[in-house]
Amino acid sequence: MKLFRPTLLSLACLLVLPAPASDLPSLGDSSSGVVSPGQEHMLGRAWLSMLRGQVQTLSDPLLKDYVESTIYRLAETSQVEDRRFEFILMNSPELNAFAAPGGIIGINGGLFLHAETEAEYASVLAHELAHLSQRHFARGIEEQQRMQLPMMAALLLGVVAAAAGAGDAGMAAITSSQAAAYQSQTAFSRQNEQEADRVGLLNLERAGYDPRAMPAMFERLVREYRFDQKPPEFLLTHPLTESRIADTRNRADQAPAGGKENSLRYQLISARMKLQFENTPGLVAKEFQARLSDNPKDDVARYGLTIAQIKAGQFETARSTLAPLLAKAPGELIYNLAQTELDIDSNHPGQASERLKRLLQLYPTSLPVQQMQVDLLLKQGNLEAASRLLEDMVSQRSTDPGIWYQVAEIRGQTGNLTGVYQARAEYFALVGRYEDAFQQLDYAKRRSTSFQEGARLDARLKELQNEKRMIDELFN
């Protein structure tokens, strides 16, 4: 699937005029006079719900948790003030990432396939956080005050169409909404991309990474795809000019040596991601096996081979492959989750349960640990316990459509039909299917047995109707 050509920010901020030649611009509160942070937040969530209904996402809780935790860590040293983030991890091997108004951050799984080190991966995220901290979206509107919020919403609608694979239709919507602005895209993109590079470099260094990773990744991508007729989306939406790369290299080289470049955990997550996009059964497993044969101490290859063997149902072989990793690092969460997954799949629920008890004591709010516990409870037929845990999870992650989907399923299995309709309504709203959400709430109200419950359902229906009305006003 082709994603984000052009990206949200590279289009939504087309109208920013070239700034005076200064190191970094000073961004005060003036942009809030045109588009407030609250409006950005509202618009971003509305846009995200539309996007979720159009693209495929990755549901692996370990991958999702890694992305979210690394972004939050980078945000701690960034200039982003509003950290009410929402994340979307897209099921695409293409290299791409984007930031949208209101703290929406999305990446393709392919980022892990192209970023060779954790610092390179972090450099892309730092760049996207810089787009948010500099409020490029609001500044784009500020520079051209004749551009009203509904017109910007029309632009975003075109981006959703392009993201969903509409191609020409998406581009037509974009062009019709701002034909004149589109002509200045190149000048805008270079100026704002350079600004995001500079702010991102500072954040990388503050977060403890080696900022040289950013120009290193840029230079490698340019070399690799210089003569490619179809470069990755990241290069199309984040144009890399020679001057931009040189500027990034010069600034990075001024930083003191000693920043973090890589980590074992990042390499393990990359190996897991690689298996997500395996097209030929067993091919990636053979690659990991070959690496391990060449170097028996290659922990990343050993882990990747273990996961491949679990997926292939080779449980005993996977157990022996994984054992040296657990012996070497018995406290490593990723290895323990792999062993738990293996125990569940190979019908050793007792061993899985004991391990999960220890993990839940250490990581009580960890998404992958909680999800693994739900999987075990369902395997054991303990629907009530699984239901209680999912209710806790959805209270912690109320904007995660994947968890609402699971909640609806488990409520159905436990006979809570009113709860099924309510959970389905929340799921449909989060993926932009409001009419379906209204219908589910209507079903729930018909089954309600108390005045209080009916009043709560009415109140929620009005909230969702207001959301739908706001979206219609913005995007239609």
PEFEN-V8793 format. One record per residue. N is the residue number from 1. RES is the residue in one small letter. SS is DSSP state (hx for helix, st for strand, lp for the rest). OMEGA is omega as a letter, one per 30 degrees, with the letter a starting at -180 (999 if undefined). Layout:
n: [N | N]
res: [RES | RES]
ss: [SS | SS]
omega: [OMEGA | OMEGA]
This chain:
n: [1 | 2 | 3 | 4 | 5 | 6 | 7 | 8 | 9 | 10 | 11 | 12 | 13 | 14 | 15 | 16 | 17 | 18 | 19 | 20 | 21 | 22 | 23 | 24 | 25 | 26 | 27 | 28 | 29 | 30 | 31 | 32 | 33 | 34 | 35 | 36 | 37 | 38 | 39 | 40 | 41 | 42 | 43 | 44 | 45 | 46 | 47 | 48 | 49 | 50 | 51 | 52 | 53 | 54 | 55 | 56 | 57 | 58 | 59 | 60 | 61 | 62 | 63 | 64 | 65 | 66 | 67 | 68 | 69 | 70 | 71 | 72 | 73 | 74 | 75 | 76 | 77 | 78 | 79 | 80 | 81 | 82 | 83 | 84 | 85 | 86 | 87 | 88 | 89 | 90 | 91 | 92 | 93 | 94 | 95 | 96 | 97 | 98 | 99 | 100 | 101 | 102 | 103 | 104 | 105 | 106 | 107 | 108 | 109 | 110 | 111 | 112 | 113 | 114 | 115 | 116 | 117 | 118 | 119 | 120 | 121 | 122 | 123 | 124 | 125 | 126 | 127 | 128 | 129 | 130 | 131 | 132 | 133 | 134 | 135 | 136 | 137 | 138 | 139 | 140 | 141 | 142 | 143 | 144 | 145 | 146 | 147 | 148 | 149 | 150 | 151 | 152 | 153 | 154 | 155 | 156 | 157 | 158 | 159 | 160 | 161 | 162 | 163 | 164 | 165 | 166 | 167 | 168 | 169 | 170 | 171 | 172 | 173 | 174 | 175 | 176 | 177 | 178 | 179 | 180 | 181 | 182 | 183 | 184 | 185 | 186 | 187 | 188 | 189 | 190 | 191 | 192 | 193 | 194 | 195 | 196 | 197 | 198 | 199 | 200 | 201 | 202 | 203 | 204 | 205 | 206 | 207 | 208 | 209 | 210 | 211 | 212 | 213 | 214 | 215 | 216 | 217 | 218 | 219 | 220 | 221 | 222 | 223 | 224 | 225 | 226 | 227 | 228 | 229 | 230 | 231 | 232 | 233 | 234 | 235 | 236 | 237 | 238 | 239 | 240 | 241 | 242 | 243 | 244 | 245 | 246 | 247 | 248 | 249 | 250 | 251 | 252 | 253 | 254 | 255 | 256 | 257 | 258 | 259 | 260 | 261 | 262 | 263 | 264 | 265 | 266 | 267 | 268 | 269 | 270 | 271 | 272 | 273 | 274 | 275 | 276 | 277 | 278 | 279 | 280 | 281 | 282 | 283 | 284 | 285 | 286 | 287 | 288 | 289 | 290 | 291 | 292 | 293 | 294 | 295 | 296 | 297 | 298 | 299 | 300 | 301 | 302 | 303 | 304 | 305 | 306 | 307 | 308 | 309 | 310 | 311 | 312 | 313 | 314 | 315 | 316 | 317 | 318 | 319 | 320 | 321 | 322 | 323 | 324 | 325 | 326 | 327 | 328 | 329 | 330 | 331 | 332 | 333 | 334 | 335 | 336 | 337 | 338 | 339 | 340 | 341 | 342 | 343 | 344 | 345 | 346 | 347 | 348 | 349 | 350 | 351 | 352 | 353 | 354 | 355 | 356 | 357 | 358 | 359 | 360 | 361 | 362 | 363 | 364 | 365 | 366 | 367 | 368 | 369 | 370 | 371 | 372 | 373 | 374 | 375 | 376 | 377 | 378 | 379 | 380 | 381 | 382 | 383 | 384 | 385 | 386 | 387 | 388 | 389 | 390 | 391 | 392 | 393 | 394 | 395 | 396 | 397 | 398 | 399 | 400 | 401 | 402 | 403 | 404 | 405 | 406 | 407 | 408 | 409 | 410 | 411 | 412 | 413 | 414 | 415 | 416 | 417 | 418 | 419 | 420 | 421 | 422 | 423 | 424 | 425 | 426 | 427 | 428 | 429 | 430 | 431 | 432 | 433 | 434 | 435 | 436 | 437 | 438 | 439 | 440 | 441 | 442 | 443 | 444 | 445 | 446 | 447 | 448 | 449 | 450 | 451 | 452 | 453 | 454 | 455 | 456 | 457 | 458 | 459 | 460 | 461 | 462 | 463 | 464 | 465 | 466 | 467 | 468 | 469 | 470 | 471 | 472 | 473 | 474 | 475 | 476]
res: [m | k | l | f | r | p | t | l | l | s | l | a | c | l | l | v | l | p | a | p | a | s | d | l | p | s | l | g | d | s | s | s | g | v | v | s | p | g | q | e | h | m | l | g | r | a | w | l | s | m | l | r | g | q | v | q | t | l | s | d | p | l | l | k | d | y | v | e | s | t | i | y | r | l | a | e | t | s | q | v | e | d | r | r | f | e | f | i | l | m | n | s | p | e | l | n | a | f | a | a | p | g | g | i | i | g | i | n | g | g | l | f | l | h | a | e | t | e | a | e | y | a | s | v | l | a | h | e | l | a | h | l | s | q | r | h | f | a | r | g | i | e | e | q | q | r | m | q | l | p | m | m | a | a | l | l | l | g | v | v | a | a | a | a | g | a | g | d | a | g | m | a | a | i | t | s | s | q | a | a | a | y | q | s | q | t | a | f | s | r | q | n | e | q | e | a | d | r | v | g | l | l | n | l | e | r | a | g | y | d | p | r | a | m | p | a | m | f | e | r | l | v | r | e | y | r | f | d | q | k | p | p | e | f | l | l | t | h | p | l | t | e | s | r | i | a | d | t | r | n | r | a | d | q | a | p | a | g | g | k | e | n | s | l | r | y | q | l | i | s | a | r | m | k | l | q | f | e | n | t | p | g | l | v | a | k | e | f | q | a | r | l | s | d | n | p | k | d | d | v | a | r | y | g | l | t | i | a | q | i | k | a | g | q | f | e | t | a | r | s | t | l | a | p | l | l | a | k | a | p | g | e | l | i | y | n | l | a | q | t | e | l | d | i | d | s | n | h | p | g | q | a | s | e | r | l | k | r | l | l | q | l | y | p | t | s | l | p | v | q | q | m | q | v | d | l | l | l | k | q | g | n | l | e | a | a | s | r | l | l | e | d | m | v | s | q | r | s | t | d | p | g | i | w | y | q | v | a | e | i | r | g | q | t | g | n | l | t | g | v | y | q | a | r | a | e | y | f | a | l | v | g | r | y | e | d | a | f | q | q | l | d | y | a | k | r | r | s | t | s | f | q | e | g | a | r | l | d | a | r | l | k | e | l | q | n | e | k | r | m | i | d | e | l | f | n]
ss: [lp | lp | lp | lp | lp | lp | lp | hx | hx | hx | hx | hx | lp | lp | lp | lp | lp | lp | lp | lp | lp | lp | lp | lp | lp | lp | lp | lp | lp | hx | hx | hx | hx | lp | lp | lp | hx | hx | hx | hx | hx | hx | hx | hx | hx | hx | hx | hx | hx | hx | hx | hx | lp | lp | lp | lp | st | lp | lp | lp | hx | hx | hx | hx | hx | hx | hx | hx | hx | hx | hx | hx | hx | hx | hx | hx | lp | lp | lp | lp | lp | lp | lp | lp | lp | st | st | st | st | st | lp | lp | lp | lp | lp | lp | st | st | st | st | lp | lp | lp | st | st | st | st | st | lp | hx | hx | hx | hx | hx | lp | lp | lp | hx | hx | hx | hx | hx | hx | hx | hx | hx | hx | hx | hx | hx | hx | hx | hx | lp | lp | hx | hx | hx | hx | hx | hx | hx | hx | lp | lp | lp | lp | lp | hx | hx | hx | hx | hx | hx | hx | hx | hx | hx | hx | hx | hx | hx | hx | lp | lp | lp | lp | hx | hx | hx | hx | hx | hx | hx | hx | hx | hx | lp | hx | hx | hx | hx | hx | lp | hx | hx | hx | hx | hx | hx | hx | hx | hx | hx | hx | hx | hx | hx | hx | hx | hx | hx | hx | hx | hx | hx | lp | lp | st | lp | lp | hx | hx | hx | hx | hx | hx | hx | hx | hx | hx | hx | hx | hx | hx | lp | lp | lp | lp | lp | lp | lp | hx | hx | hx | hx | hx | lp | lp | lp | lp | hx | hx | hx | hx | hx | hx | hx | hx | hx | hx | hx | hx | lp | lp | lp | lp | lp | lp | st | lp | lp | lp | hx | hx | hx | hx | hx | hx | hx | hx | hx | hx | hx | hx | hx | lp | lp | lp | lp | lp | lp | hx | hx | hx | hx | hx | hx | hx | hx | hx | hx | hx | hx | lp | lp | lp | lp | hx | hx | hx | hx | hx | hx | hx | hx | hx | hx | hx | hx | hx | lp | lp | lp | hx | hx | hx | hx | hx | hx | hx | hx | hx | hx | hx | hx | hx | hx | lp | lp | lp | lp | hx | hx | hx | hx | hx | hx | hx | hx | hx | hx | hx | hx | hx | lp | lp | lp | hx | hx | hx | hx | hx | hx | hx | hx | hx | hx | hx | hx | hx | hx | lp | lp | lp | lp | hx | hx | hx | hx | hx | hx | hx | hx | hx | hx | hx | hx | hx | hx | lp | lp | hx | hx | hx | hx | hx | hx | hx | hx | hx | hx | hx | hx | hx | hx | lp | lp | lp | lp | hx | hx | hx | hx | hx | hx | hx | hx | hx | hx | hx | hx | hx | lp | lp | lp | hx | hx | hx | hx | hx | hx | hx | hx | hx | hx | hx | hx | hx | hx | lp | lp | lp | hx | hx | hx | hx | hx | hx | hx | hx | hx | hx | hx | hx | hx | hx | lp | lp | lp | hx | hx | hx | hx | hx | hx | hx | hx | hx | hx | hx | hx | hx | hx | hx | hx | hx | hx | hx | hx | hx | hx | hx | hx | hx | lp]
omega: [l | a | l | l | f | l | l | a | a | l | a | a | a | a | l | l | a | a | l | a | l | a | l | a | l | a | l | a | a | a | l | l | a | l | a | l | l | l | l | a | a | a | l | l | l | l | a | l | l | a | a | l | a | a | l | a | l | a | a | a | l | l | l | a | l | l | a | a | l | l | l | l | l | a | a | a | a | l | l | a | l | a | l | a | l | a | l | a | a | a | l | l | l | l | l | l | l | l | a | a | l | l | l | l | l | l | l | l | a | l | a | l | a | l | a | a | l | l | l | l | a | a | l | a | l | l | a | l | l | l | a | a | l | l | a | a | a | a | l | l | a | a | l | a | l | a | a | a | l | l | l | l | l | l | l | l | l | l | l | l | l | a | a | l | a | l | a | a | l | l | l | l | l | a | a | a | a | a | a | a | a | a | a | a | a | a | l | a | a | a | a | l | l | l | l | l | a | l | l | l | l | l | l | a | l | a | l | l | l | a | l | l | a | l | l | l | l | a | a | l | l | l | a | a | a | a | a | l | l | l | l | a | a | a | l | a | l | a | a | l | l | a | l | l | l | l | l | l | a | a | a | a | l | a | l | l | l | l | a | l | a | l | l | a | l | l | l | l | l | l | l | l | l | l | l | a | l | l | a | a | l | a | l | l | l | l | l | l | l | l | a | l | l | a | a | l | l | a | l | l | l | l | l | l | l | a | l | l | l | l | a | a | l | a | a | l | l | a | l | l | a | a | l | l | l | l | a | a | a | a | a | a | a | l | a | l | l | l | l | l | l | a | l | a | a | l | l | a | a | l | l | a | l | a | a | l | l | a | l | l | a | a | a | a | a | l | a | l | l | a | l | l | l | l | l | a | l | l | l | a | a | a | a | l | l | l | l | a | l | l | l | a | a | l | l | a | a | l | l | a | a | l | l | l | l | l | l | a | a | l | l | a | l | l | a | a | l | l | l | a | l | a | l | l | l | l | a | l | a | l | l | a | a | a | l | l | l | a | a | l | l | l | a | a | l | a | a | a | a | l | a | a | l | l | l | l | l | a | l | l | l | l | a | l | l | l | a | l | l | l | l | a | a | a | l | 999]
